[in-house]
């Protein structure tokens, strides 16, 4: 089992909802990834990993000094017992660096069946105070992802009063319900969010209907796409890394196992640079303008600091989409570099010869350039490359495999 990157550093923990996302997470600087098999996690509609995929993923990560945490964080029923036991035995043989659980019974099974695998406690366990953290510590857990409703002051008390590692979310979508324990999906669609089947009804469009006026729908605060009365803003703690570290948080977790690879790459590379800057010179840390610009470009619902500073205004619903969101179109991924700015590109959206692009390197600002030539599989020049194809392109700037390219916004 790997010891991971430089012990003692704050860990940057990234989502890996598929093998492709896992490779991108490592490329853009994750210290650790969290993922799941195809059952017993809270993201059953992510691509997730087959047993063979998971075994390969753990090996791939360990060869690169990256830790792997496997989510087994459903709230189980009696009918799950036999399957759970088989799955835990499988994980014990594969050897991830930890399993993530929320259910005390599953924790007990882990300690009985695979005691050599460390246990992390999910945010779904709603750990909100010191005694609860100490309880998990006594049960053998080595880390707890604290409830999202806590302030930094409350987190600091827990961190200094226990020996269990503290992990919290620092970026991404926040559930409208208490630490994600939502029943709306089960009520409306018979899909239990606490068993990995959430249909995200907090993102549905809603109107008001008065009892004596059936069929007349009255608008709430809304934009031209509908009303989002349960739609929480996204968390962004980029500017508060010193405060997070000062509270004793040892792992910074990014939400997004069901997000696309452009979102993952953009967010992860920003936090990697920021965390590295802070760790290199804590007293002079500042947020760079290109970090803010990058985070503004990806899909999000307006950023806030959640509950960290006890400000109620930070957790009101978001009714409008931020003006800058989604202005960048993800075009493709570099899968081979020929040198001299020429590369084999896996095309995700139509790319035109002459089009202005940006290459996302592992570190630093996006690099502007232009597609000056496109070749098909026979080496013939073409004017465009369509989604689902691979073409050699002259990007005009250095690149590496797994770098992403996107359309440049002028």
C-alpha positions in Angstrom: 0.0 0.0 0.0 1.4 3.4 -1.0 2.4 6.0 1.5 1.3 8.7 -1.0 3.0 12.0 -1.6 5.0 13.8 1.1 3.3 12.9 4.4 2.5 16.0 6.5 1.3 18.0 3.6 -2.3 19.0 3.2 -3.9 16.5 0.8 -5.7 17.6 -2.3 -8.5 15.0 -2.8 -10.2 14.8 -6.2 -13.2 12.9 -7.5 -12.7 10.1 -10.0 -16.1 9.0 -11.4 -14.5 7.0 -14.2 -11.1 5.7 -15.4 -10.7 8.7 -17.7 -11.4 11.1 -14.8 -9.0 9.3 -12.6 -6.2 9.8 -15.2 -7.0 13.5 -15.5 -7.1 13.9 -11.7 -3.6 12.6 -11.5 -2.4 14.6 -14.5 -3.6 17.8 -12.9 -2.2 17.2 -9.5 -4.4 15.2 -7.1 -2.6 13.7 -4.0 -5.5 11.3 -3.6 -8.7 10.3 -5.4 -12.1 9.0 -4.3 -14.1 6.7 -6.4 -16.5 3.8 -6.2 -17.5 0.4 -7.6 -20.8 -0.1 -9.3 -22.7 -0.7 -6.1 -22.9 0.5 -2.5 -21.9 4.1 -3.1 -23.9 7.4 -3.3 -23.1 8.0 -6.9 -24.5 4.9 -8.6 -25.2 6.9 -11.8 -21.6 8.0 -12.2 -19.7 5.7 -14.6 -17.8 4.2 -11.6 -15.5 1.2 -11.8 -15.9 -2.5 -12.5 -13.8 -4.8 -10.3 -11.2 -5.2 -12.9 -11.2 -1.4 -13.5 -10.8 -0.8 -9.8 -7.9 -3.2 -9.5 -6.2 -1.5 -12.4 -7.0 2.0 -11.0 -5.4 1.2 -7.6 -2.3 -0.2 -9.3 -2.1 2.9 -11.6 -2.4 5.3 -8.7 0.0 3.6 -6.4 2.7 3.5 -9.2 2.4 7.3 -9.2 2.3 7.9 -5.5 -1.4 8.7 -5.4 -3.8 7.4 -2.7 -7.1 5.8 -3.5 -10.2 5.9 -1.3 -13.2 3.7 -2.3 -16.7 4.9 -1.3 -19.0 2.3 0.3 -21.2 4.9 1.8 -24.8 3.9 1.2 -27.2 3.4 4.2 -27.6 -0.3 3.9 -30.7 -2.5 4.3 -30.7 -6.1 5.5 -31.0 -7.3 1.9 -27.6 -5.7 1.2 -25.7 -7.8 3.7 -24.5 -10.7 1.6 -23.5 -8.5 -1.3 -21.7 -6.1 1.0 -19.6 -8.8 2.5 -18.6 -10.1 -0.9 -17.7 -6.6 -2.0 -15.7 -5.8 1.1 -13.7 -9.0 0.7 -13.0 -8.0 -2.9 -11.8 -4.6 -1.7 -9.6 -6.2 0.9 -7.8 -8.2 -1.9 -7.5 -5.1 -4.1 -5.9 -3.0 -1.4 -7.1 0.7 -1.7 -5.7 3.1 0.9 -9.1 3.5 2.6 -12.8 2.8 2.3 -15.3 5.6 3.0 -18.4 4.6 5.0 -21.3 6.4 6.6 -23.2 3.5 8.1 -22.0 2.2 11.5 -22.9 -1.4 10.5 -20.8 -1.2 7.4 -17.9 0.2 9.5 -18.3 -2.8 11.8 -18.2 -5.2 8.8 -15.1 -3.5 7.4 -13.3 -3.8 10.7 -14.2 -7.5 10.9 -13.6 -8.6 7.4 -10.8 -6.3 6.1 -9.1 -4.8 9.2 -6.0 -4.0 7.2 -7.9 -1.4 5.2 -8.2 2.1 6.9 -11.7 3.6 7.3 -12.8 7.1 6.5 -16.1 8.5 7.7 -18.3 10.1 5.1 -19.9 13.5 5.4 -23.2 11.6 5.3 -22.5 10.5 8.8 -23.3 14.1 10.0 -20.4 14.4 12.4 -21.0 17.7 14.0 -19.2 17.7 17.4 -16.2 16.4 19.2 -17.9 13.4 20.9 -19.1 12.1 17.6 -15.6 12.4 16.1 -14.2 10.6 19.2 -16.8 7.9 18.8 -15.7 7.2 15.2 -12.1 7.3 16.4 -12.8 4.7 19.0 -14.4 2.5 16.3 -11.1 2.5 14.4 -11.7 5.2 11.8 -8.6 7.2 10.9 -10.4 10.2 9.2 -13.7 11.9 9.2 -15.2 14.2 6.6 -17.1 16.6 8.9 -20.7 17.7 8.3 -20.9 20.6 5.8 -22.9 22.7 8.3 -20.0 23.4 10.6 -18.2 26.7 10.9 -14.4 26.9 10.8 -14.4 27.6 14.6 -16.3 24.4 15.3 -14.0 22.4 13.0 -11.0 23.7 14.8 -12.3 22.6 18.1 -12.9 19.0 16.8 -9.5 18.9 15.1 -7.5 19.9 18.2 -9.6 17.7 20.6 -9.2 14.4 18.7 -6.5 12.4 17.0 -8.7 11.6 13.9 -7.8 13.3 10.7 -10.2 16.0 9.5 -11.3 16.3 5.9 -13.8 18.8 4.5 -15.2 19.8 1.1 -13.6 23.0 -0.2 -15.2 23.3 -3.7 -18.3 22.2 -5.6 -22.0 21.6 -5.4 -23.7 21.6 -2.0 -26.9 19.6 -1.3 -29.8 21.6 -0.1 -30.5 19.0 2.6 -28.6 18.5 5.9 -25.2 17.1 4.9 -26.7 15.5 1.9 -29.3 13.4 3.8 -32.2 14.2 1.4 -35.5 12.4 0.9 -36.9 14.4 -1.9 -35.7 12.0 -4.6 -37.2 9.0 -2.8 -40.5 10.8 -2.3 -40.8 12.2 -5.9 -39.2 9.5 -8.0 -38.8 6.5 -5.7 -35.1 6.8 -6.1 -33.3 6.9 -2.8 -30.6 9.5 -2.6 -29.1 7.8 0.5 -28.6 4.6 -1.6 -26.9 6.2 -4.6 -29.9 6.9 -6.8 -30.6 10.6 -6.4 -32.4 12.3 -9.3 -31.4 15.8 -8.0 -34.9 17.2 -7.5 -33.3 20.3 -5.9 -32.3 21.2 -9.5 -35.9 20.9 -10.9 -38.0 23.9 -12.0 -40.8 24.8 -9.6 -43.8 27.1 -9.6 -46.5 27.9 -7.1 -50.2 26.9 -7.6 -53.0 28.3 -5.4 -55.5 25.7 -4.1 -58.6 27.2 -5.7 -56.9 28.0 -9.0 -55.9 24.6 -10.3 -53.7 24.7 -13.4 -52.6 28.4 -12.8 -48.9 28.4 -12.1 -47.5 31.5 -10.5 -43.8 32.3 -10.9 -41.4 32.5 -8.0 -38.1 34.4 -8.2 -36.8 33.0 -11.5 -34.9 33.6 -14.7 -36.0 32.5 -18.1 -35.1 28.9 -17.4 -37.4 28.4 -14.4 -37.3 28.7 -10.6 -34.8 27.0 -8.4 -36.1 27.4 -4.8 -33.9 24.5 -3.5 -30.9 25.3 -5.7 -27.9 26.0 -3.4 -24.9 27.9 -4.6 -21.6 26.2 -5.2 -18.9 26.2 -2.5 -15.6 27.9 -3.3 -12.9 28.3 -0.6 -10.1 29.2 -2.9 -9.4 32.5 -1.1 -9.5 30.9 2.3 -6.8 28.2 2.2 -4.9 29.7 5.2 -8.0 29.7 7.4 -8.9 26.1 6.4 -5.3 24.9 7.2 -5.4 26.9 10.4 -8.5 25.1 11.5 -6.6 21.8 11.3 -8.2 20.4 8.1 -5.7 18.0 6.6 -7.5 17.0 3.4 -9.2 19.4 1.0 -11.9 17.6 -0.9 -13.3 18.7 -4.3 -16.9 17.6 -5.1 -17.7 16.4 -8.6 -17.7 12.6 -9.4 -20.5 13.3 -11.9 -19.0 16.4 -13.5 -17.2 16.4 -16.9 -13.5 16.2 -17.3 -13.1 19.9 -18.3 -14.7 20.9 -15.0 -12.5 18.5 -13.1 -9.3 19.6 -14.8 -10.0 23.3 -14.4 -11.0 23.2 -10.7 -8.2 20.7 -9.7 -5.4 22.6 -11.4 -6.5 25.8 -9.8 -6.5 24.3 -6.3 -3.2 22.5 -6.9 -1.5 25.7 -7.8 -3.1 27.6 -4.9 -2.3 24.9 -2.3 1.3 24.7 -3.6 1.7 28.5 -3.4 0.4 28.6 0.1 2.6 25.7 1.3 5.7 27.3 -0.3 5.1 30.7 1.3 2.1 30.8 3.8 2.7 34.4 4.9 2.5 35.9 1.4 -0.3 33.8 -0.1 -2.7 35.6 -2.4 -5.3 34.5 -4.9 -4.0 35.0 -8.5 -6.4 36.6 -11.0 -6.1 33.7 -13.5 -7.4 31.3 -10.8 -10.5 33.4 -10.3 -11.0 33.6 -14.1 -10.7 29.9 -14.6 -13.2 29.1 -11.9 -15.6 31.6 -13.3 -15.5 29.9 -16.7 -16.8 26.5 -15.6 -20.4 25.6 -15.0 -21.4 26.7 -11.5 -24.3 28.2 -9.7 -22.6 31.2 -8.2 -19.9 30.8 -5.5 -20.2 31.1 -1.8 -18.3 30.1 1.4 -21.1 27.8 2.7 -21.3 27.5 6.4 -17.6 28.1 7.2 -17.9 31.7 8.4 -21.4 31.4 9.9 -22.9 33.9 7.3 -26.5 33.0 6.5 -26.4 35.0 3.3 -23.9 32.5 1.9 -26.3 29.6 1.9 -29.5 31.2 0.3 -30.6 29.5 -3.0 -29.2 30.6 -6.3 -31.8 31.9 -8.7 -29.7 32.9 -11.6 -26.8 31.4 -13.6 -23.6 33.4 -13.3 -22.9 35.5 -16.4 -19.5 34.0 -17.2 -20.3 30.3 -16.6 -20.0 27.9 -19.6 -18.3 30.5 -21.8 -15.5 28.0 -22.6 -16.3 25.1 -24.8 -14.3 22.0 -24.2 -12.9 20.7 -27.5 -10.7 17.7 -26.9 -7.9 15.9 -25.1 -4.3 15.4 -26.2 -3.6 11.7 -26.4 -0.1 11.8 -28.0 2.4 14.6 -28.5 4.5 14.6 -31.6 6.6 17.6 -30.5 6.7 21.0 -32.0 3.2 21.7 -31.0 1.7 18.9 -33.1 -0.5 16.4 -31.3 -3.0 13.6 -31.7 -6.3 14.9 -30.3 -9.3 13.0 -29.2 -12.1 15.3 -30.4 -15.1 16.0 -28.1 -16.7 19.0 -29.9 -16.2 20.1 -33.5 -12.9 21.7 -34.2 -12.2 24.0 -37.2 -8.9 24.8 -38.8 -7.9 28.3 -37.9 -9.9 28.3 -34.7 -8.5 30.1 -31.6 -7.9 27.7 -28.8 -6.4 27.4 -25.3 -4.3 24.5 -24.0 -4.7 23.7 -20.3 -1.2 22.7 -19.1 -0.7 20.9 -15.8 0.4 24.1 -14.2 0.1 27.8 -15.0 -2.4 29.9 -17.0 -4.1 28.4 -20.1 -1.9 28.9 -23.1 -3.6 30.7 -26.1 -3.0 29.5 -29.6 -4.6 28.7 -32.9 -5.3 25.4 -34.8 -3.1 25.9 -38.0 -3.6 22.4 -39.5 -5.8 19.3 -39.1 -5.0 15.9 -40.5 -7.2 12.9 -40.7 -6.1 9.3 -40.1 -4.6 9.0 -43.6 -2.5 12.1 -43.1 -4.7 14.2 -45.4 -5.4 17.8 -44.5 -9.1 18.5 -43.5 -10.9 21.7 -42.6 -12.7 20.3 -39.5 -12.6 17.4 -37.0 -15.9 16.0 -35.7 -16.7 14.7 -32.2 -15.8 11.1 -31.6 -12.8 11.1 -33.9 -9.0 11.5 -33.5 -7.0 13.8 -35.6 -3.5 15.1 -35.7 -3.4 18.9 -35.2 -0.9 21.6 -35.2 -1.7 23.4 -31.9 1.2 25.8 -32.2 2.3 25.4 -28.5 3.9 22.7 -26.5 1.6 20.1 -24.9 1.5 16.8 -23.1 -0.8 13.7 -23.2 -3.9 14.4 -21.1 -3.7 18.2 -21.6 -7.1 19.5 -22.5 -7.9 22.0 -25.2 -10.8 24.4 -25.4 -12.2 27.1 -27.6 -10.7 30.5 -26.8 -13.0 33.3 -25.8 -11.9 36.7 -27.1 
